[in-house]
Each structure stands twice: as structure tokens, then as C-alpha cells.
Amino acid sequence: MFDNLTDKLDKAFHILKGHGKITDVNVADTLKEVRRALLDADVNFKIAKDFTTRVKEKAIGENVLTTLQPGQLMVKIVKDELTELMGGDVAGVNLSGNPSVILMSGLQGSGKTTFSGKLANFLKTKKQKNPLLVACDIYRPAAINQLHVVGDQIGVEVYSEPENKNAVSIAENAIKHAKANGFNVVIIDTAGRLAVDEEMMNEIANVHQAVKPQETLFVVDAMTGQDAVNTAKAFNDRLDFDGVILTKLDGDTRGGAAISIKSVVNKPIKFIGTGEKMDAIDVFYPDRMADRILGMGDVVSLVERAQEQYDEEEARKLQKKIAKNEFGFDDFLTQIQQIKKMGSMKDLVGMIPGAGKALKDVEIQDDAFKHIEAIIQSMTPKERSKPSIIDMKRKTRIAKGAGRKIEEVNQLMKQFDQMSKMMKMMQGGGGKNLMKMMGGMKGMN
């Protein structure tokens, strides 16, 4: 996420490092590189210029020229300004209606249908809502089927009228259906359209007028950069939407849309899509995104994801096993499964401060644990519960069964042994125990 922008900003700040004396020239050179990095990321020229002007004014006001650590202070000023540029505070979703109506809009191929499902899943699992998905794309042949497939995946009902070619009446009937059947959120998936297509824009304006949604969201592909910002402005002029959703942030994103869309349309980014799975959706936090753009990681989001997978009862059982020295490969496999549920490995690594930079040339695949799982699954139940019985003969059989080399089995055994010892130590007086550590993590919010 934003790898190129992060690298270029890091090089810009490097100008201030290693200089015993900081001058106006050094600061100007740094900001020139910052502006260039923003332009390369497809940020509008005026926004990039105004941004660096504000940073310069604050830097001079903070006496950056005389401070002992001007590089660090400059990073902080840039981080604060980036946060403000992307919206400042987190923007929530309005769920005040009964039912709450959310209207999805955007271009064709922006990911509206998939994200409608992600949003329904988010509201169902995180907000304990009972959502209804509505198929109002009456033009794309497979759109209704696609939404039904998405609905089946997440266990959410989909309302559709395949023979009806009037989007307004479908939306109105869906809201009546929601009221009659206890749905408290209605998410209306509409057809993709160009802002210059007057007939299509009139249609969505008519749907908007008829259902009076609490939230009108504009879905945009983050990989389209400045084009996304221009399109958002055209849609906002017609619809006056409430917020933006950026999809495909897990791809090769330049960053221009995320950085500049708020200042152009004056509407907040509310959610981001970070992958293909139905749970790959995050609330957009401008300050956390600024940290990630500057290569500082995002520890808070990482902890929150860990908390979502934290099971107190399972942790208590695990603690007892560790205390009795009974921690086995089945338990290890369970921990791997929990990590995988937290999201893509590349995204998780990006949340660890410094890790993204250290591993920038390393290709991190989502199946990074695949060979470990294969090795463990090639063990017998007894071997998984009592790793100490695994001798060379067993290792050879395990390696053959997993299709891996004997050296990889040895390496896994060594790592497992080291982890077991570390967990045993955590049970002792110093760290008190694993439960207290996890309890501390839960209090970090």
C-alpha cells in the first residue's frame, strides 16, 4: 500500500539527516522532494503545492532550523498535515433511520457490488445489524446473480425483482419489504454509470429522491488516482453524497485519490477495501493512514485485528497447556489460523513499524504459512501432540508426505522449540502470564 510514495518521502526526509547544520536551503530541498513525491503519486498539483507551503510555514514557526532533530520534527509536521488533508477525524456511518438506507453509487467496475456485500457483512458482524441487500443494477446481466452469490457467502438476504426494469420501484419495494420483515439496514446496490451520462445520472438522482437515504456513498477504485478524484467531484455535484469508499487499496496504489479526494469534494473517506475476502474492509482513519504512508506502521489497527480473533476461553486453555509443557503442533496450527483470519500477510506486515521498509523487496504471499501447514498436517495426531517423539525417521516420512525438504522440517522443529521455550518463560514471574499480556493488549484502545 503506497510503497512508492513511502520510499520517495523517506528519501526526501533523508536530505535533513546527516547534516550538522540545517539551513533554509535544506528545508526547501526537502519540501521540493516531498512535492515531487506527491505529484508522482498522482496528487493534484495545486493540492501538493498548497500542502508543502503549509508544511514550510509550520516548520519555520516550529524553529525547525535550530532544533537538534529537524528531520524528526519535519516528519511529524508532514504527518499532521497529511492527516488533516485526508479528513482529520474518522467519519462514522449514519445508521439513524428505521430502517437505515445506504445508497451505493459509482462508476462501472469500481467494485460497488462486492463492497455492498462487505459493508453488509461489516454491519452484521461488527455492529450487530440485520442488513438487507437490494439489487438495483437493472442493466448488467450478471449483476443480480452476483449480489445473490455475495449475499449467500455472508448469510445476508438479497431483495431483487429480475423482471422489473424500474430501479426506483425496486428500491421502494425493498424498503417496504425491510420494514415488514425486521431488517434495520437497507443497502441499495445501483448500476455503474458515467457522470456525463445524463439519463443514468437522472435515474440515480430519482432513486435518491424516492428513498431519501441516510447515507449516499461513492465507491471509487483507488488505483485510478487523480481520475478518481475528478469523477468523485462530478458525481458529488449531482448527488451531494455523504462519503467516499476507496476499493482495491491492497493493489499497486499510487495514493493520489486517498490523499486529495477530501480536499476536492469536501466529503470524508469512510471505508477502504483491503482485499478480495468479504471481511477485507476497514474504517478509514486519516491519522493511521498518514502513519502508514510515512512508513511508521499502524500498531493500533494491528492490535484491533488481534483482539477480534482473541478468544479468552481458548487463551486460558492454551495457558494451561503451556504451564504443563503440553503445547503441541495442533495448538501451533490454531495460532496460524488465527493470524490468517486477521487479513493478508502483506497488509499485516505494513502495520508493523519499520517492517514494510525492511521487507520492501521481499514478496510476501498470503499463502506464506502453506508449507508449515503441510508439514504439520503430515504428522500423526500423536506426533502433533508430543513433538518430542519426532526422530529422524519420522522427520523423513513427514517431509515426504508434505512434499518438502528434510531441512524445512528441521527448521520448523527448531522454531517450534524456541517458541515453546519463550512461551514457557512468559508464564513465569517476569511477564506473569499470557493472559495478562493479552489483557494489556485489550486495554490499548
C-alpha positions as CSV (number, residue, x, y, z in Angstrom):
1,M,0.0,0.0,0.0
2,F,1.6,3.3,-1.2
3,D,5.1,1.7,-1.3
4,N,6.4,4.1,-4.0
5,L,5.1,7.2,-2.2
6,T,6.6,5.9,1.1
7,D,10.0,5.4,-0.4
8,K,10.1,8.8,-2.1
9,L,9.0,10.6,1.1
10,D,11.7,8.7,3.0
11,K,14.3,9.9,0.5
12,A,13.0,13.5,0.9
13,F,13.5,13.4,4.6
14,H,16.9,11.9,4.2
15,I,18.1,15.3,2.9
16,L,17.8,16.6,6.5
17,K,19.6,13.7,8.0
18,G,23.4,13.7,8.4
19,H,23.6,17.5,8.2
20,G,25.2,19.1,11.2
21,K,23.7,22.4,10.3
22,I,20.2,22.8,8.9
23,T,19.5,25.7,6.6
24,D,16.6,27.3,4.7
25,V,18.1,25.6,1.6
26,N,18.0,22.1,3.1
27,V,14.4,22.6,4.2
28,A,13.4,23.9,0.8
29,D,15.1,21.0,-0.9
30,T,13.3,18.5,1.4
31,L,9.9,20.1,0.6
32,K,10.7,20.2,-3.1
33,E,11.2,16.4,-2.9
34,V,8.0,16.0,-0.9
35,R,6.1,17.9,-3.5
36,R,7.6,15.8,-6.2
37,A,6.7,12.6,-4.3
38,L,3.1,13.7,-4.1
39,L,2.9,14.6,-7.8
40,D,4.3,11.2,-8.7
41,A,1.6,9.7,-6.5
42,D,-0.9,11.5,-8.8
43,V,-1.9,14.2,-6.3
44,N,-3.3,17.3,-7.9
45,F,-0.5,20.0,-8.5
46,K,-2.3,22.7,-6.6
47,I,-3.0,20.4,-3.6
48,A,0.6,19.3,-3.5
49,K,1.9,22.9,-3.7
50,D,-0.5,24.2,-1.0
51,F,0.4,21.2,1.2
52,T,4.2,21.9,1.0
53,T,3.6,25.7,1.6
54,R,1.6,24.9,4.8
55,V,4.4,22.5,5.9
56,K,7.0,25.1,5.3
57,E,5.1,27.7,7.3
58,K,4.7,25.4,10.3
59,A,8.3,24.2,10.1
60,I,9.6,27.8,10.3
61,G,7.1,28.5,13.1
62,E,8.4,25.5,15.0
63,N,12.0,26.6,14.6
64,V,12.9,23.5,12.7
65,L,16.1,25.2,11.6
66,T,17.5,25.3,15.1
67,T,16.2,22.1,16.6
68,L,18.5,19.2,17.4
69,Q,16.4,16.7,15.4
70,P,15.0,18.7,12.5
71,G,14.4,15.5,10.4
72,Q,12.0,14.0,13.1
73,L,10.2,17.3,13.6
74,M,9.7,17.7,9.8
75,V,8.2,14.1,9.6
76,K,5.8,15.0,12.4
77,I,4.7,18.2,10.7
78,V,4.2,16.3,7.4
79,K,2.3,13.6,9.2
80,D,-0.1,16.1,10.9
81,E,-0.7,17.9,7.6
82,L,-1.3,14.6,5.8
83,T,-3.8,13.6,8.4
84,E,-5.6,16.9,8.1
85,L,-5.6,16.7,4.2
86,M,-7.2,13.3,4.4
87,G,-10.0,14.4,6.7
88,G,-8.5,14.8,10.2
89,D,-11.0,12.8,12.2
90,V,-12.6,9.4,11.5
91,A,-16.1,9.7,9.9
92,G,-18.7,7.3,11.0
93,V,-21.6,5.9,9.0
94,N,-25.1,7.3,9.8
95,L,-27.4,4.5,10.9
96,S,-30.2,6.6,12.4
97,G,-33.1,5.6,10.1
98,N,-35.6,2.8,10.7
99,P,-34.5,1.1,8.5
100,S,-31.3,3.0,7.8
101,V,-30.9,3.3,4.0
102,I,-27.5,3.3,2.3
103,L,-27.3,4.1,-1.4
104,M,-24.2,2.9,-3.3
105,S,-23.0,4.9,-6.3
106,G,-20.0,4.9,-8.6
107,L,-18.5,4.0,-12.0
108,Q,-18.7,0.6,-13.7
109,G,-16.0,-1.7,-12.4
110,S,-15.3,0.3,-9.2
111,G,-16.4,-2.6,-7.0
112,K,-19.8,-1.5,-5.8
113,T,-21.5,-4.9,-5.7
114,T,-18.6,-6.6,-3.9
115,F,-18.3,-3.7,-1.5
116,S,-22.0,-3.7,-0.8
117,G,-21.6,-7.2,0.5
118,K,-18.5,-6.3,2.5
119,L,-20.4,-3.4,4.1
120,A,-23.4,-5.7,4.9
121,N,-21.0,-8.2,6.5
122,F,-19.3,-5.4,8.5
123,L,-22.6,-4.1,9.8
124,K,-23.8,-7.6,10.6
125,T,-20.7,-8.8,12.4
126,K,-19.3,-5.6,13.9
127,K,-22.5,-3.5,14.5
128,Q,-24.9,-6.4,15.2
129,K,-27.3,-5.1,12.5
130,N,-29.7,-7.1,10.3
131,P,-28.9,-5.8,6.8
132,L,-30.8,-6.3,3.5
133,L,-29.0,-6.1,0.2
134,V,-31.0,-4.7,-2.7
135,A,-30.2,-5.4,-6.4
136,C,-30.9,-2.2,-8.3
137,D,-28.5,-2.8,-11.2
138,I,-31.0,-3.5,-13.9
139,Y,-28.5,-3.2,-16.8
140,R,-25.6,-5.5,-16.2
141,P,-26.8,-9.1,-17.0
142,A,-24.9,-10.8,-14.1
143,A,-25.3,-8.1,-11.5
144,I,-28.3,-9.6,-9.7
145,N,-26.8,-13.1,-9.7
146,Q,-23.5,-11.6,-8.4
147,L,-25.2,-9.9,-5.5
148,H,-27.1,-13.1,-4.6
149,V,-23.8,-15.0,-4.6
150,V,-22.3,-12.4,-2.3
151,G,-25.3,-12.5,0.0
152,D,-25.1,-16.3,0.2
153,Q,-21.4,-16.0,1.2
154,I,-22.1,-13.8,4.2
155,G,-25.6,-15.0,5.1
156,V,-27.4,-11.8,4.2
157,E,-30.8,-11.8,2.3
158,V,-30.9,-10.2,-1.1
159,Y,-34.0,-8.5,-2.4
160,S,-34.4,-8.5,-6.2
161,E,-37.1,-8.2,-8.9
162,P,-35.4,-9.6,-12.1
163,E,-38.3,-8.8,-14.3
164,N,-38.7,-5.2,-13.1
165,K,-36.7,-2.6,-15.1
166,N,-37.5,0.4,-12.8
167,A,-34.8,1.0,-10.3
168,V,-36.9,3.4,-8.3
169,S,-39.8,1.0,-7.7
170,I,-37.4,-1.8,-6.8
171,A,-35.8,0.4,-4.2
172,E,-39.1,1.5,-2.8
173,N,-40.5,-2.1,-2.7
174,A,-37.3,-3.3,-1.0
175,I,-37.7,-0.7,1.8
176,K,-41.3,-1.9,2.3
177,H,-40.0,-5.5,2.5
178,A,-37.4,-4.5,5.0
179,K,-39.9,-2.8,7.3
180,A,-42.3,-5.8,7.1
181,N,-39.5,-8.3,7.9
182,G,-37.4,-6.7,10.6
183,F,-34.4,-5.5,8.6
184,N,-32.8,-2.4,10.2
185,V,-30.3,-1.5,7.4
186,V,-31.0,-1.5,3.6
187,I,-28.0,-1.3,1.3
188,I,-29.0,-0.5,-2.3
189,D,-26.5,-1.6,-5.0
190,T,-27.0,0.5,-8.1
191,A,-25.7,0.3,-11.7
192,G,-22.3,1.7,-12.5
193,R,-22.6,4.9,-14.6
194,L,-20.6,7.8,-16.1
195,A,-21.2,11.3,-14.7
196,V,-21.6,12.5,-18.3
197,D,-24.5,10.0,-19.0
198,E,-27.4,12.3,-18.3
199,E,-30.1,9.6,-18.4
200,M,-28.2,7.3,-16.0
201,M,-27.4,10.2,-13.6
202,N,-31.1,11.2,-13.6
203,E,-32.0,7.6,-12.7
204,I,-29.8,7.5,-9.6
205,A,-31.0,11.0,-8.7
206,N,-34.6,9.8,-8.8
207,V,-33.7,6.7,-6.6
208,H,-32.0,9.1,-4.2
209,Q,-35.1,11.4,-4.1
210,A,-37.5,8.4,-3.7
211,V,-35.8,6.6,-0.8
212,K,-34.1,9.6,0.9
213,P,-31.1,7.6,2.2
214,Q,-29.3,8.3,5.5
215,E,-26.1,7.6,3.6
216,T,-25.1,8.0,0.0
217,L,-21.7,6.6,-0.6
218,F,-19.5,7.0,-3.7
219,V,-17.4,3.9,-4.4
220,V,-14.1,4.5,-6.3
221,D,-11.2,2.4,-7.4
222,A,-8.1,3.7,-5.5
223,M,-5.9,2.6,-8.4
224,T,-7.3,5.2,-10.7
225,G,-5.6,8.0,-8.9
226,Q,-6.4,11.6,-9.9
227,D,-9.1,10.4,-12.3
228,A,-11.0,9.0,-9.3
229,V,-10.9,12.5,-7.7
230,N,-12.3,14.2,-10.8
231,T,-15.1,11.6,-11.1
232,A,-16.0,12.0,-7.5
233,K,-16.4,15.7,-8.0
234,A,-18.7,15.2,-11.0
235,F,-20.9,12.7,-9.0
236,N,-20.9,15.0,-5.9
237,D,-22.1,17.9,-8.0
238,R,-25.2,15.8,-8.9
239,L,-25.8,13.6,-5.9
240,D,-24.2,15.6,-3.0
241,F,-23.1,12.2,-1.5
242,D,-22.1,11.8,2.2
243,G,-18.8,9.9,1.9
244,V,-16.3,8.0,-0.2
245,I,-15.3,4.3,-0.2
246,L,-11.9,3.5,-1.7
247,T,-11.6,0.0,-3.0
248,K,-8.6,-2.0,-4.1
249,L,-6.2,-0.3,-1.6
250,D,-4.3,-3.7,-1.5
251,G,-3.2,-3.2,-5.1
252,D,-0.4,-1.1,-6.6
253,T,-2.0,2.1,-5.3
254,R,-0.3,5.4,-6.1
255,G,-2.1,7.2,-3.3
256,G,-3.4,10.3,-5.1
257,A,-7.1,9.5,-4.5
258,A,-6.7,8.8,-0.8
259,I,-4.6,12.0,-0.2
260,S,-6.6,14.5,-2.3
261,I,-10.2,13.4,-2.6
262,K,-11.3,15.0,0.7
263,S,-10.0,18.5,-0.2
264,V,-11.6,18.4,-3.7
265,V,-15.1,17.2,-2.8
266,N,-15.1,18.1,0.9
267,K,-16.5,14.7,1.8
268,P,-14.8,12.2,4.1
269,I,-13.4,8.8,3.1
270,K,-15.5,6.4,5.3
271,F,-14.3,2.9,4.4
272,I,-11.5,1.3,2.5
273,G,-11.3,-2.1,0.8
274,T,-8.1,-4.0,1.5
275,G,-8.5,-7.4,-0.3
276,E,-10.9,-9.7,-2.0
277,K,-12.4,-11.5,1.0
278,M,-15.7,-10.4,2.5
279,D,-14.0,-9.2,5.7
280,A,-11.4,-7.1,3.9
281,I,-13.0,-3.8,4.9
282,D,-11.6,-1.2,7.3
283,V,-12.9,2.1,8.7
284,F,-10.8,4.9,7.3
285,Y,-8.6,6.5,10.0
286,P,-6.7,9.5,8.4
287,D,-4.1,9.6,11.2
288,R,-3.4,5.9,10.9
289,M,-3.2,6.1,7.1
290,A,-0.7,9.0,7.4
291,D,1.4,6.8,9.6
292,R,1.4,4.1,7.0
293,I,2.2,6.4,4.1
294,L,5.2,7.7,6.1
295,G,6.4,4.1,6.8
296,M,5.5,4.3,10.6
297,G,3.2,1.3,10.5
298,D,-0.2,1.1,12.2
299,V,0.1,-0.7,15.5
300,V,-3.4,0.3,16.7
301,S,-5.1,-1.4,13.8
302,L,-2.9,-4.4,14.2
303,V,-3.9,-4.8,17.9
304,E,-7.6,-4.3,17.0
305,R,-7.4,-7.1,14.4
306,A,-5.7,-9.3,17.0
307,Q,-8.4,-8.6,19.5
308,E,-11.1,-9.6,17.0
309,Q,-9.5,-13.1,16.9
310,Y,-8.8,-13.2,20.7
311,D,-10.8,-15.9,22.4
312,E,-10.5,-15.7,26.2
313,E,-11.5,-19.3,26.8
314,E,-9.1,-20.6,24.2
315,A,-6.3,-18.4,25.7
316,R,-7.0,-19.9,29.1
317,K,-6.7,-23.5,27.8
318,L,-3.6,-22.6,25.9
319,Q,-2.1,-21.1,29.1
320,K,-2.7,-24.4,31.0
321,K,-1.1,-26.4,28.2
322,I,2.0,-24.2,28.2
323,A,2.3,-24.4,32.0
324,K,2.1,-28.2,31.8
325,N,4.6,-28.2,28.8
326,E,1.8,-29.7,26.6
327,F,1.9,-27.1,23.9
328,G,1.8,-29.1,20.6
329,F,1.6,-28.6,16.8
330,D,-2.2,-28.7,16.8
331,D,-2.1,-25.6,19.1
332,F,0.6,-24.0,16.8
333,L,-1.7,-24.7,13.8
334,T,-4.6,-23.0,15.6
335,Q,-2.5,-19.9,16.2
336,I,-1.6,-19.8,12.5
337,Q,-5.3,-20.0,11.6
338,Q,-6.0,-17.0,13.8
339,I,-3.2,-14.9,12.2
340,K,-4.6,-15.8,8.8
341,K,-8.0,-14.5,9.8
342,M,-6.5,-11.1,10.6
343,G,-6.0,-10.3,6.9
344,S,-3.5,-10.5,4.1
345,M,0.2,-11.0,5.2
346,K,1.3,-8.0,3.2
347,D,-1.2,-5.8,4.9
348,L,-0.3,-7.1,8.4
349,V,3.5,-6.6,7.8
350,G,2.7,-3.0,6.6
351,M,1.2,-2.3,10.1
352,I,4.4,-3.2,11.9
353,P,6.6,-0.1,12.2
354,G,9.8,-0.4,10.1
355,A,8.8,-3.9,8.7
356,G,7.5,-2.6,5.4
357,K,10.8,-0.8,4.7
358,A,12.9,-3.7,5.9
359,L,11.0,-6.2,3.7
360,K,10.1,-3.9,0.8
361,D,12.0,-6.1,-1.8
362,V,10.5,-9.3,-0.3
363,E,7.4,-10.7,-1.9
364,I,5.0,-11.6,0.9
365,Q,2.4,-14.1,-0.3
366,D,-0.9,-14.8,1.5
367,D,0.0,-18.5,1.5
368,A,3.2,-17.8,3.5
369,F,2.2,-20.5,6.0
370,K,1.2,-23.0,3.4
371,H,4.4,-25.2,3.7
372,I,4.3,-25.1,7.5
373,E,0.6,-26.2,7.5
374,A,1.5,-29.0,5.0
375,I,4.3,-30.2,7.3
376,I,2.2,-30.2,10.4
377,Q,-0.7,-31.9,8.6
378,S,1.7,-34.7,7.5
379,M,2.3,-35.6,11.2
380,T,0.3,-38.2,13.0
381,P,-2.0,-37.0,15.9
382,K,0.5,-38.4,18.4
383,E,3.4,-36.5,16.8
384,R,1.4,-33.3,16.8
385,S,0.6,-33.7,20.5
386,K,4.1,-34.9,21.5
387,P,6.7,-33.3,19.2
388,S,9.5,-34.8,21.3
389,I,8.9,-38.2,19.8
390,I,9.7,-36.9,16.3
391,D,13.1,-38.5,15.4
392,M,15.0,-38.6,12.1
393,K,13.0,-41.5,10.7
394,R,9.7,-39.7,11.4
395,K,11.1,-36.4,10.0
396,T,11.9,-38.1,6.7
397,R,8.4,-39.5,6.5
398,I,6.8,-36.1,7.4
399,A,8.9,-34.3,4.8
400,K,8.0,-36.8,2.1
401,G,4.3,-36.6,3.0
402,A,4.3,-32.8,2.9
403,G,6.4,-32.6,-0.3
404,R,9.0,-30.6,1.5
405,K,12.7,-30.9,2.2
406,I,14.0,-32.5,5.4
407,E,15.8,-29.2,6.2
408,E,12.5,-27.4,6.3
409,V,11.1,-29.9,8.8
410,N,14.2,-29.5,10.9
411,Q,13.9,-25.7,10.7
412,L,10.2,-25.9,11.8
413,M,11.1,-28.1,14.7
414,K,13.8,-25.7,15.8
415,Q,11.5,-22.7,15.6
416,F,8.7,-24.5,17.4
417,D,11.1,-25.5,20.2
418,Q,12.3,-21.9,20.6
419,M,8.7,-20.6,20.6
420,S,7.7,-23.2,23.2
421,K,10.6,-22.1,25.5
422,M,9.6,-18.4,25.0
423,M,6.0,-19.1,25.9
424,K,7.1,-21.0,28.9
425,M,9.2,-18.1,30.1
426,M,6.2,-15.8,29.7
427,Q,4.4,-17.9,32.2
428,G,7.0,-17.1,34.8
429,G,7.3,-14.2,37.2
430,G,8.5,-11.6,34.8
431,G,5.7,-11.5,32.3
432,K,3.3,-13.0,34.9
433,N,1.4,-14.9,32.2
434,L,0.0,-14.9,28.7
435,M,-3.5,-13.9,29.8
436,K,-2.2,-10.7,31.4
437,M,-0.3,-9.8,28.3
438,M,-3.4,-10.3,26.2
439,G,-5.5,-8.3,28.7
440,G,-3.0,-5.5,28.3
441,M,-3.4,-5.6,24.6
442,K,-7.2,-5.3,25.0
443,G,-6.7,-2.2,27.1
444,M,-4.7,-0.4,24.4
445,N,-7.7,1.1,22.7
